[in-house]
Amino acid sequence: RVRRGQRVVVINTHGAQVVDTWAFNAAGTDEFMSMEHSRVHLLRLRPRVGDSLVTVRRRPILTLIEDTSPGVHDTVLAACDARRYELLGVEEYHDNCSDNLANGMRELGLEISQEPSSFNLFMNIPWTEDGRLTLDEPVTKPGDYVVFRAEMDVVVAFSACPQDILPINGRARHPTEAHFEVLSDPQKGRR
Protein backbone atom coordinates (compact mmCIF):
# COMPACT_ATOMS: atom_id res chain seq x y z
CA ARG A 1 0.00 0.00 0.00
CA VAL A 2 1.37 3.38 -1.04
CA ARG A 3 -0.04 6.75 -0.01
CA ARG A 4 -0.49 9.65 -2.38
CA GLY A 5 2.83 11.47 -2.80
CA GLN A 6 4.96 8.53 -1.70
CA ARG A 7 7.47 7.14 -4.16
CA VAL A 8 8.05 3.54 -5.16
CA VAL A 9 11.43 2.41 -6.46
CA VAL A 10 11.66 -0.79 -8.52
CA ILE A 11 15.21 -2.12 -8.85
CA ASN A 12 16.33 -4.53 -11.56
CA THR A 13 18.81 -6.08 -9.15
CA HIS A 14 20.53 -8.43 -11.61
CA GLY A 15 19.78 -6.49 -14.78
CA ALA A 16 17.74 -8.98 -16.80
CA GLN A 17 14.51 -9.36 -14.85
CA VAL A 18 11.12 -8.21 -16.15
CA VAL A 19 8.76 -6.92 -13.46
CA ASP A 20 5.05 -6.97 -14.27
CA THR A 21 3.46 -4.03 -12.47
CA TRP A 22 -0.13 -3.18 -11.56
CA ALA A 23 -1.65 -0.34 -9.52
CA PHE A 24 -5.14 -0.16 -8.02
CA ASN A 25 -6.97 2.70 -6.34
CA ALA A 26 -6.81 1.86 -2.61
CA ALA A 27 -10.43 3.03 -2.25
CA GLY A 28 -11.65 0.38 -4.70
CA THR A 29 -9.90 -2.13 -6.95
CA ASP A 30 -12.41 -1.49 -9.75
CA GLU A 31 -10.27 1.57 -10.63
CA PHE A 32 -6.85 0.46 -11.81
CA MET A 33 -3.91 1.51 -13.95
CA SER A 34 -4.79 0.86 -17.58
CA MET A 35 -2.25 0.38 -20.34
CA GLU A 36 -4.92 0.99 -22.99
CA HIS A 37 -5.95 4.31 -21.45
CA SER A 38 -2.33 5.28 -20.72
CA ARG A 39 -1.24 4.74 -24.34
CA VAL A 40 -4.05 7.04 -25.52
CA HIS A 41 -3.24 9.58 -22.80
CA LEU A 42 0.48 9.62 -23.68
CA LEU A 43 0.14 8.99 -27.43
CA ARG A 44 3.11 6.63 -27.30
CA LEU A 45 3.86 3.02 -26.46
CA ARG A 46 6.51 3.70 -23.80
CA PRO A 47 6.16 6.23 -21.01
CA ARG A 48 9.03 8.62 -20.35
CA VAL A 49 10.18 10.38 -17.21
CA GLY A 50 7.50 12.91 -16.26
CA ASP A 51 4.65 10.90 -17.79
CA SER A 52 1.64 9.84 -15.74
CA LEU A 53 0.03 6.46 -16.25
CA VAL A 54 -3.73 6.70 -15.92
CA THR A 55 -6.62 4.57 -14.70
CA VAL A 56 -9.65 3.23 -16.52
CA ARG A 57 -11.28 6.50 -15.38
CA ARG A 58 -8.45 8.45 -17.06
CA ARG A 59 -7.09 9.77 -13.78
CA PRO A 60 -3.34 9.81 -13.05
CA ILE A 61 -2.36 6.95 -10.73
CA LEU A 62 1.46 6.65 -11.02
CA THR A 63 3.94 9.13 -12.48
CA LEU A 64 7.34 7.95 -13.71
CA ILE A 65 9.72 10.42 -12.07
CA GLU A 66 13.09 8.69 -12.57
CA ASP A 67 14.44 5.94 -14.83
CA THR A 68 18.12 4.93 -14.87
CA SER A 69 17.47 2.14 -17.39
CA PRO A 70 17.50 2.74 -21.16
CA GLY A 71 13.74 3.36 -20.82
CA VAL A 72 12.69 0.17 -22.61
CA HIS A 73 9.45 -1.02 -21.01
CA ASP A 74 6.36 -2.72 -22.47
CA THR A 75 2.73 -1.62 -22.40
CA VAL A 76 1.45 -4.06 -25.05
CA LEU A 77 1.80 -7.69 -23.91
CA ALA A 78 -0.55 -9.35 -21.44
CA ALA A 79 0.88 -10.90 -18.30
CA CYS A 80 1.78 -14.58 -18.58
CA ASP A 81 -0.76 -17.06 -17.26
CA ALA A 82 -1.23 -20.82 -17.09
CA ARG A 83 -2.76 -20.95 -20.58
CA ARG A 84 0.24 -19.07 -22.06
CA TYR A 85 2.57 -21.78 -20.76
CA GLU A 86 0.28 -24.51 -22.11
CA LEU A 87 0.52 -22.86 -25.55
CA LEU A 88 4.31 -22.90 -25.16
CA GLY A 89 4.21 -26.66 -24.61
CA VAL A 90 4.48 -26.79 -20.82
CA GLU A 91 2.35 -29.69 -19.59
CA GLU A 92 2.52 -29.19 -15.81
CA TYR A 93 1.68 -26.08 -13.78
CA HIS A 94 4.13 -23.20 -14.26
CA ASP A 95 4.35 -20.16 -11.99
CA ASN A 96 2.99 -17.11 -13.79
CA CYS A 97 2.41 -13.40 -13.29
CA SER A 98 -1.39 -13.62 -13.40
CA ASP A 99 -1.48 -16.07 -10.50
CA ASN A 100 1.18 -14.04 -8.66
CA LEU A 101 -1.08 -10.97 -8.89
CA ALA A 102 -4.19 -12.82 -7.70
CA ASN A 103 -2.33 -14.51 -4.83
CA GLY A 104 -0.64 -11.29 -3.72
CA MET A 105 -3.89 -9.36 -3.70
CA ARG A 106 -5.59 -12.17 -1.77
CA GLU A 107 -2.79 -12.03 0.84
CA LEU A 108 -3.70 -8.36 1.34
CA GLY A 109 -7.37 -9.31 1.75
CA LEU A 110 -8.28 -7.85 -1.65
CA GLU A 111 -10.08 -9.40 -4.57
CA ILE A 112 -10.01 -8.17 -8.13
CA SER A 113 -12.94 -8.73 -10.48
CA GLN A 114 -10.74 -8.59 -13.57
CA GLU A 115 -7.04 -8.69 -14.30
CA PRO A 116 -5.80 -5.48 -15.88
CA SER A 117 -2.99 -5.49 -18.41
CA SER A 118 0.33 -5.07 -16.65
CA PHE A 119 3.00 -2.42 -17.20
CA ASN A 120 5.97 -4.66 -17.98
CA LEU A 121 8.99 -2.90 -16.54
CA PHE A 122 12.31 -3.63 -18.27
CA MET A 123 10.61 -5.85 -20.90
CA ASN A 124 12.07 -5.43 -24.38
CA ILE A 125 9.41 -5.91 -27.05
CA PRO A 126 10.64 -4.16 -30.20
CA TRP A 127 8.15 -3.48 -32.98
CA THR A 128 8.58 -2.89 -36.69
CA GLU A 129 6.86 -0.44 -39.05
CA ASP A 130 4.68 -3.25 -40.34
CA GLY A 131 3.47 -3.99 -36.80
CA ARG A 132 5.43 -7.14 -35.96
CA LEU A 133 6.62 -7.68 -32.39
CA THR A 134 9.64 -9.63 -31.16
CA LEU A 135 10.43 -10.95 -27.69
CA ASP A 136 13.97 -9.82 -26.93
CA GLU A 137 16.07 -9.91 -23.80
CA PRO A 138 16.14 -6.85 -21.52
CA VAL A 139 18.64 -4.09 -22.27
CA THR A 140 19.00 -3.09 -18.61
CA LYS A 141 22.06 -3.55 -16.44
CA PRO A 142 22.25 -4.67 -12.80
CA GLY A 143 20.99 -1.96 -10.47
CA ASP A 144 18.94 -0.03 -13.03
CA TYR A 145 15.78 1.30 -11.42
CA VAL A 146 12.62 3.30 -11.97
CA VAL A 147 10.86 5.56 -9.48
CA PHE A 148 7.12 6.21 -9.48
CA ARG A 149 5.17 8.80 -7.50
CA ALA A 150 1.71 7.74 -6.36
CA GLU A 151 -0.92 10.22 -7.53
CA MET A 152 -3.59 8.72 -5.25
CA ASP A 153 -3.58 6.18 -2.42
CA VAL A 154 -2.81 2.92 -4.23
CA VAL A 155 -2.10 -0.74 -3.90
CA VAL A 156 0.82 -1.60 -6.16
CA ALA A 157 1.52 -5.20 -7.16
CA PHE A 158 4.73 -6.56 -8.68
CA SER A 159 5.59 -9.93 -10.18
CA ALA A 160 9.15 -10.87 -11.04
CA CYS A 161 8.17 -12.62 -14.26
CA PRO A 162 8.92 -16.37 -14.03
CA GLN A 163 9.25 -16.78 -17.82
CA ASP A 164 12.01 -19.32 -18.52
CA ILE A 165 10.87 -20.66 -21.91
CA LEU A 166 11.51 -17.50 -23.97
CA PRO A 167 14.39 -14.98 -23.58
CA ILE A 168 12.14 -12.38 -21.88
CA ASN A 169 14.41 -12.49 -18.79
CA GLY A 170 17.68 -12.75 -20.71
CA ARG A 171 19.43 -15.22 -22.92
CA ALA A 172 20.11 -17.55 -19.97
CA ARG A 173 16.32 -17.83 -19.43
CA HIS A 174 16.84 -17.76 -15.70
CA PRO A 175 14.39 -15.52 -13.80
CA THR A 176 15.75 -13.85 -10.67
CA GLU A 177 14.41 -11.58 -7.98
CA ALA A 178 13.96 -7.84 -8.26
CA HIS A 179 13.50 -5.45 -5.36
CA PHE A 180 11.37 -2.47 -4.45
CA GLU A 181 11.34 0.27 -1.84
CA VAL A 182 8.58 2.63 -0.74
CA LEU A 183 9.98 6.05 0.09
CA SER A 184 7.92 8.17 2.45
CA ASP A 185 9.68 11.51 2.34
CA PRO A 186 9.33 13.20 -1.08
CA GLN A 187 12.16 15.60 -0.21
CA LYS A 188 14.80 12.91 0.27
CA GLY A 189 16.68 11.23 -2.56
CA ARG A 190 16.41 7.58 -3.46
CA ARG A 191 19.24 6.43 -1.22
N, C-alpha and C positions, 0 to 999 in steps of 0.2 A: 504494500500500500504506500502510495506516494502522495503527499499533499501538494496542493497548488503552489507553484514557485520553487519547490524542491527540484533538485537535479538528480538524474540517474546516469551513471557512467556504465557503459558496457565495454569490457576489455576482451580483446581477442588474444588471450594469454599466450597461445602457441602460434598464432598467426594464420592458421588455416581452418578455423572453425566457423561455420555458419551459425548464426543465432536467430532463430525465428522469434519474432517479437510481436506481442499484442498489447493493447491498452484498452481498458474499459472504464467508463465513468463510475466512480465509486458509489454514486447515488443510485445506480441501476445499470446492470450489465447489458441492457437492451440498447444502450448507446455505447458504441465502440469505435476505435480507430478503423477507418476504412481505406484500403488501398485504392479502390475504385474512385471514391470521392476525393481522395488526396491527389491522385493523378490529374483529375479535372481541375482541382483547386490550383495546383502548381503548374499545370500544362507542361509537364515533363515526367519521364519515367523514374528518375532518380532525384530524391530531394537533396538539396545543398544546405550548407550551413546558413542559418537564418530562416529556413523554411519551416512552416508549421504543417504537420500532418493533421488531418481533420477527421471528424466522426461522420457517421451516417446522417447526422443532423447538420453537417457542414460547419461544425464548431471546432476551433483549434483544441487539440488534446495534448500533443507533444510537439515541442519545437526543437529541431536539431541545432544546438548552439556551438558544438565543437566536433570536429572529425579529423583525427590524425591519420586515418587510413587514406588510400587513394580515392575514397568516395564512391566505391563500386558496391552498391547494394541493390537488392531486387524487390520490386513491388508487383511483379507479374505472376510468379508461380505460386500455386497453392501449397500449403504445408503438406509434408508427407503423411500418409496414413496407412493403415493395414492393407487396404486395397491397392495402393501404389506399389507396395512391396510384392504383393501377389502378381501384379502385372509385370514386375521385374523378375519373376521366376522364383521368389522366395516362398517355400511351402509351409514353413512354420511361422509362428508369431515373430514379428520383428518390432522392436521399440520404434516409436514414431512420434513426430512432433504433435500431431493431433491428439493422441492419447496423453502425451505429456501435458498439453494445455488443459484438457479435461480433468486429469488427475490433480494437477496443481491447483486449479480453481476449486475443486472439491475439497482439497486439504484446507483451503481458506474458508470453507463453508459456503461457497458460491457455486451456483449452477449457471450455465449459459444455454440459451435456447437454440443458438446457432453458432457455428464456428466461423468467425471472420477470416478473411485472407490475412496472412501474416506479412509483416514487413521483415524481409529476410536480410538481416544485417550481414555484411561481408560476403554475400553470395554473388558470384560472378556469372551472370547470364547475358552474354553479348547477343545483340540482335543485328540483323542485316537490313539493308534497304528494302529487300523483298519480303521482310517480316519473319524470317527464320530465326529461331533461338538455338543457342548451344549451351551446354552445361559444362562450364569450365571451372578450374580450381580457383580458389580465392587469390587475390593479388595483394593481400594484406601481409604484414610482417608481425612477428611476436610483439605484443604490447600495444599494437594499434588500438585505439578506442574511439568511441563516440560518446557524446554527452547530450542528453535531452533535458529540457525543462518542462515540467508538468504545467499545463495551462488550466487544469482543473484538478480536483482530487481524483486520483485514478488508482486502479489496480493494474499493474504491469506484469505481464507474464513473459518468460523467456524459455526457450527450449534450445539447448545445444543440439543441433540436428544430428541424429544418429545414423545418417546416410553413409553406408560403407559399400554400396554396390557401384555407385557412380562417383566420379571425382569431385563432387560438390565440396567435400572437406579436404581437398588436396589429392595429389597423385597417389599418395600412400593409402588413401581410402581408410584412414584411421581417425574416427571422431575423437575429440578430446574435450576437456572442460573449457568453459569460458567463465569469466567472473563479472560481477556487477557490484556497484556501490550506490547507495542513496546518500546524497549530500544535502544536509539540512540548511546550511548557511549559504545563501546566494552570493555573499560578498567574498567568501573564501575560494581559493583556487582548487583545482582537482585534488591535489596532493596535500 
